[in-house]
Amino acid sequence: MPVDKALWKATFPPLAPLIERIGDIARYDRFEYIRLKRWSSGHVAVIGDAAHAIPPNIGQGAGCAMMNALSLAVFLERGDDIPTQLGEWERAERPLTNHTQRISLLFGMPAFWPPKARELFYWLAARSRWLTDQRTRTARHVPTGT
Ligand SMILES: Cc1cc2nc3c(=O)[nH]c(=O)nc-3n(C[C@H](O)[C@H](O)[C@H](O)COP(=O)(O)OP(=O)(O)OC[C@H]3O[C@@H](n4cnc5c(N)ncnc54)[C@H](O)[C@@H]3O)c2cc1C
């Protein structure tokens, strides 16, 4: 902040009216996340944000939704007993989604810290190989079924 409106408008001309409305004071909203006790019951499964909404701090919510939908189909093809297959699917796929939620929450926390502490966190996070590995694990994952 302040946003370089001229640059953004030149880069995305159709969005110019929206970019023009951006004020000088930055604001960040708290996003909710959803964690279910289980992703399925009987023959019913819940997928996408309804099962595991993820704050968009690392941009992986739709990625997880698509990966889990594809793997759901893969696991259902592997056996005839649907409740059993749904259980196998969750056991295999959920750990990565849980990890994604945890890391996303971690990267969102500094948004509400004092500016200096926030800057320090992101400065360190950008330089930490371990944190970078954690943050990019979802993006580097080869989805089941591909
Ligand atoms: C600001 C922001 C940035 C993001 N950036 C990224 C990113 O860079 N990368 C990424 O992977 N993910 C990102 N995400 C997350 C991503 O948008 C979601 O994880 C994804 O859209 C979830 O898809 P979904 O189909 O599960 O749910 P949704 O996209 O929410 O779809 C649910 C649909 O159901 C409809 N609906 C709701 N109730 C009813 C009803 N009663 N009857 C009929 N229809 C209904 C809704 O209108 C909606 O169309 C971001 C999210 C936000 C908020």
The ligand as a Gaussian input file, in Angstrom:
#p B3LYP/6-31G(d) Opt

LIG

0 1
 C      -10.164000     -14.556000      -1.861000
 C       -9.988000     -16.018000      -2.187000
 C       -8.889000     -16.402000      -2.974000
 C       -8.704000     -17.757000      -3.273000
 N       -7.613000     -18.118000      -4.029000
 C       -7.419000     -19.421000      -4.321000
 C       -6.309000     -19.813000      -5.131000
 O       -5.495000     -18.998000      -5.569000
 N       -6.142000     -21.137000      -5.381000
 C       -7.013000     -22.089000      -4.901000
 O       -6.815000     -23.292000      -5.173000
 N       -8.089000     -21.744000      -4.148000
 C       -8.316000     -20.437000      -3.847000
 N       -9.413000     -20.071000      -3.095000
 C      -10.305000     -21.107000      -2.580000
 C      -11.344000     -21.555000      -3.636000
 O      -12.065000     -20.433000      -4.118000
 C      -12.316000     -22.554000      -2.986000
 O      -11.581000     -23.533000      -2.268000
 C      -13.167000     -23.249000      -4.039000
 O      -13.918000     -22.298000      -4.758000
 C      -14.092000     -24.260000      -3.381000
 O      -14.888000     -24.823000      -4.364000
 P      -16.221000     -25.521000      -3.981000
 O      -16.826000     -25.996000      -5.265000
 O      -15.990000     -26.530000      -2.910000
 O      -17.122000     -24.404000      -3.289000
 P      -17.688000     -23.053000      -3.937000
 O      -16.775000     -22.531000      -4.999000
 O      -18.023000     -22.178000      -2.770000
 O      -18.989000     -23.526000      -4.660000
 C      -20.146000     -23.810000      -3.943000
 C      -21.317000     -23.416000      -4.841000
 O      -22.527000     -23.874000      -4.237000
 C      -23.487000     -22.849000      -4.368000
 N      -24.493000     -23.047000      -3.317000
 C      -24.396000     -22.760000      -1.999000
 N      -25.530000     -23.097000      -1.377000
 C      -26.361000     -23.611000      -2.305000
 C      -27.673000     -24.152000      -2.271000
 N      -28.384000     -24.231000      -1.120000
 N      -28.209000     -24.594000      -3.435000
 C      -27.503000     -24.538000      -4.590000
 N      -26.254000     -24.040000      -4.680000
 C      -25.689000     -23.589000      -3.545000
 C      -22.708000     -21.560000      -4.216000
 O      -23.400000     -20.462000      -4.773000
 C      -21.433000     -21.905000      -5.014000
 O      -21.582000     -21.606000      -6.382000
 C       -9.621000     -18.734000      -2.789000
 C      -10.736000     -18.328000      -2.003000
 C      -10.904000     -16.991000      -1.711000
 C      -12.101000     -16.588000      -0.872000

